[in-house]
Amino acid sequence: MRKLVVLISLFFIEKTAFPQTQPSKNRFVLVVHGGAGTILRSEMSSEKEKAYTESLEEALEKGAAILQKGGSALDAVEACVRILEDNPLFNAGKGAVFTNAGKNELDASIMEGKTLAAGAVAGVKTIKNPVSAARAVMEKSPHVMLTGDGAEQFAREQGLEIVDPSYFYTEDRWKSLQNAIREDSINKLKIDSGKKNHGFGEYQYTPSGVFGKYGTVGAVALDTYGNLAAATSTGGMTNKKFGRVGDSPIIGAGTYANNKTVAISGTGWGEYFIRLVMAKTISDMMEFGKMKLNAAADEMIMKRLPALGGDGGIIAVDKDGNIAMPFCTEGMYRGYVKDSEKPVVKIYK
């Protein structure tokens, strides 16, 4: 009898000390985006539309393969974003846009919902995959964000792939910079009594011009363990000046994940996402305001963001596997996959 009691006691001690590590029967969900902005069907060739669609599908398939094997949401979102960073179609990594000085400055962030751990890099010029640098900051440093030369030194020490800045050069992005510089007198106008101050001091920037095309990439996921994660990466805004940093590397603005609520990655006019603390606000609406994901996301993206003067969109998946992909621009490259279902990719409204 004593042996039986001991065996039963050991069983319960083992279950408590070593919790179950096998994935649950929950469905996994993965959502990606390749940026929001002035994306019109009338200006898109069938070849280019196919290229974007196949690229998003490739990212979804990469992440889904990880989740199907019981991999983590964190691994899945990093893998998805790396695929998009390596694709010159998107404004992140290889396809990053140019600053006014003719440089490529990249930002990225990542966050896991289980522990609220997060990492980010900003203003880096030689890290091939900034999202992996962001993860290294999260897991191998006591910090959340590193910037510029310091972030690059840290990435080298962690053994991440470092490239010459020329790696990020693409002819299309270079031409876009030249066009933006020529149009600068149109897109940067002194405010007069008839102009609205969008919060940029002496000057007004118009979304229809230099700042009207966003190409941030991102991914959010719910894995079979019920854990959420989010990641975002960007090359910023064409013709940006003065070391400008947008919302993508800002935890709570462009990226957020909390197992209690939701995982979010944003794309759009970063200054407004920062001012609205976009991603965290949606999470708080859900946690403290008891709002459903779609209601909270629509309130922020479809109402508060344009009311302030900004635009853009988000992708999100909540703790129950519900997804939202609202945007207040002409289009947003986006897609999702659930379990073994076929990926769904969309571009226009």
N, C-alpha and C positions, 0 to 999 in steps of 0.2 A: 504493500500500500504506500509505504514511504517512497519507494522508487517511482511509483506512478505520480505522486504529488510533485516530486522533484522534476520529472520529465515534463509535466504540465507547466510547472513554473518556468523551466528553461524555455519552453515553447513561447510563452508570452513575453519573456524577457527578450528573446531573439526577435520577435515581431516588433517589439517597441524600439529596440536598439538599431535594428536594421529594417527600416520601412520598405515596403514593396517598391521595387525599381522597375517592374515591368510596366509597359504602357497600358493605359486603360483602354476601354472600348470606345472612347470618345472619338469623334471624327476630327480630322485635322482640317484646317482652313489656311489658305495662303493667298495673299493679295499683293499685287505689285502696281507701281505706276512709273511712267516715264516722262512726267511733266505735264503741266496744264498751260494753256495760253491760246493764242489766236491760231487755232487748228481748224481749217475749213476744208470740207470735202471738195469744194470747187478749186482749191489750190493744191490738192494732193493727187499726184499721179498714182495709177494703179500699182506701178512698180514700187514706189516709195511706201504706199500703204501696206503692201505685202511685206516689205522689209521690216517695217515697224511691228506688224502683227507677229511675224515669225520670231522677231527678237524678244518680244514680250512672252511669247509661248515658250521660247527656249529658257528664259529665266524661271518661269513657272514650273517647267518640267524639272529643272535642276533642283529647285527647292522642294518640290513635291517628292522627288526621289529620296531625299533625306528624311522627310516626314513620314513617308510610307514605311521606312525601315525602323521607325521609332526614334528617329533623330530629334534633336531639340529645335524649338522655334528659333533660337538664337543662331544656330548653325544654318538654318534654312534661309533666314533673312540676309545673313552675311553673304551666302552663296549667290542668292538672287541678285543682290546689289553689285557684287563683283562682276557677274555676267554683264550687267548693264554698264558698269564703269568701263569695261573693255570694249564696248561697242560705240563707235564714233557717231552713231545716230543720236545719242543722248548727251545732254549737257552735264556730264559727270565723267571723271576719269579721262579716258582717251578723247572723248568728244567735248571736253570743257571749252567754254567760250573764253574770249580774250578780254583782259582788262584794258583800260585806256592806255596803259603803258606797254601794251603788247605782250603781256604775260598771262599765264594760266595759274589761277589761284583756286585751290580746291578745298572744300569743307565736307565733313561727314560726321555722323553720330550713330550710336547704336545703344539700345537699352533693353534689358530683360525685365519682364513683369514680376517674376517670382521674388526677386530680392531688391528691385528698384536700382540695381547697379547700372551705371551708364558710363559711356566714354565718348569723346569727341575730339576732332582735330579741325583746325581752321587755318586758312591762308597758306596751305602747303603747296610746294611746286615740284617736288621730285618723288613723291610717294605714288607708286603705280596704282594701288588700290587703297584709297583713303579710308574706306569702311573697315578694312582689316586693321589699319592703324588705330582707328577709334576703338575697336574691340580690344586691342593691345593696351590702350590707355585704361580701359575699364578693368581688365583682368590682371595687368602687370604693373600698375602704378597706383599710388594713393590718390590720384587726381581724377577729375572728370573731363577737363578740357586742356589740351596743349595746342599752342599756335606756332606758326612760322618755323623759323630755324630750329627752335627747341623741339617741336613736334617731329621734325625730320631727323634730328639727331637721335631722338628716342626710337623712332621707327628703324633706323639703321642698327641700333643696339639690339633691337628685338629680332633682327634678321629678316625684316620685311623687304620686299623688292623695291629697290630705288632705281629710278630712271633719270636720264638726262631730260631737262625741261623740254627739249625739242620733241620728245616722245608725244607730247600732248598737242603738237601742231597739226591742224587739219586745214585744208584750203578753204572749205566752206565757212569755218568759224573765222578765219582770217578775213575773208571777204565781208562777213557780217560786221566785223569790227570797223573796216574801212567805210562801209555804208553808214554805220552808226555815227562815226566821227563826222562824216559829211553832213549828216542830218542833225548834228548836235545843236545847232542854232535853233532848230525847230522844237526839239525835245527838251531844251533847257531854256525856258523863257522867264524873264523877270516878271514877278507877280505885279499885276496892276489891279485896279478896283474890279475888273471883270473876271479875274482869275481866282481860282480856289487854291488856298495853301494846303498842300497835301502833307505838311509836316516836315518839309525839307528846307526850312529856313527861307533864305532869299530866293530860292529857285523853285520852280514847279517842274516836276517830271511827269510826262504823260504816258499812261499805260499803253497807248497805241503806238508809241515809238520804241526807243531803245529798251525800255523796261517792259515791253509788252509781250515778250516771248520767254517763257520759262521752260527749263528742261531738266529740273531736278529729278532724280530717280529715288525710288524707295520701295520697301517691302514690309509687310506686317504678317504675323503668323500666329496661329494657335496650334500647338502640337498635341499629340495624343495623351500627354500627361496633364493637359490643361494649363500649360504655361504659355504666356504671351511674350512676344518680342517685336521690336520695330527697329528699322534702320533707314537712314536717308543719306544721300550723297549728291553733291552738286558742284558745278563749276562757277556758280554765281550768276551775275548779270553781265551781259555784253557791255563793254565800255565803262564798267564801274571804276571808281577812283578811290584814292585815299585809304586803301586797305579795307574797304567795306566788307563786312560779314553779315550774311542774312540769317534766316531762321533755321536753316538745315542743321547746323551743328549745335543749336541751342536746345537743350533738353527742356521740354515743356512747351516750346514754341513750335518747332518743326518736327519733333520726334518725342514720343512718350509711350510707355508701356507699363501697365499695372495689372496684375492678375485679378484684382478686385473688380476691374472695370473693362479696360480696352487697350489696344495697341494702335497707334496712329503714326502715319508719315504724311507730311504735308508738302505741297508744291504751290508756289505762287509768289506774290509780292511780299518778300520776306519781312520788310519793315512793319507791315501790318500784322503779320502772324506773330511777330515778337510783341508788339504793343497789345495784342489781344491774348497773349500767352495761349495761343490757339489750342494746341493739343491737350495741355493740362486742364484748360477750362472745360473742354468737352468731357474729359474724365471726371472732373468735379461735378459737372451737371448730372452725370450718371450716378456718381457715388453719393453725393449729398442732396442733389435735387431729385433723385430717383427717376430721372428721365431715361427713356429708351435711347439706344444709340442713334437711330435715324433722326429722331426729334432733336437731340442735342447737336448732332453734326449739321443738320439743316439750319438750325438756329444760328450757328456760328458762321457757316460758309455761305449760306444763301441770304442771310439777313445782316448780321453784324459786320461781317467783312466788307461787303459792298457799301454798307451805310457809312463806314469810316472812310471809304475811298479806295480800298484795295480789291484784289481779286485773286483767284486761285482755287485750289481744291485739296481734298485729303483722301486717303484710303484708310479704312479702319476695320478691325475685327474685334468683337467683344468677347468676354469670357464664355459666352454661350455659343459662339461660332457665327453670330450674325455679322454681316458685313455692310459697310456703307462706303460709297464712292462719290460724294457730292462735289460739284465744282460750279463756279459762277463765271467761267470763261467759255469760249466757243467750243473748246474740246479739252480732253485729257486722255493721254495714253494710259490705259489701265486694263487690268485683267485679274482673274481669280481662278482658283481651283479648289475643289473640296474632295477629299478622299481620292477614290479612283476615277472620279468623273473627269471628263475632258475639260481642258482649260477654256475659259471664256475670255475673249479679248475684245475691247471696245475702244474707239477713238473719239467719235463725235458725240454730240448731245443725243 
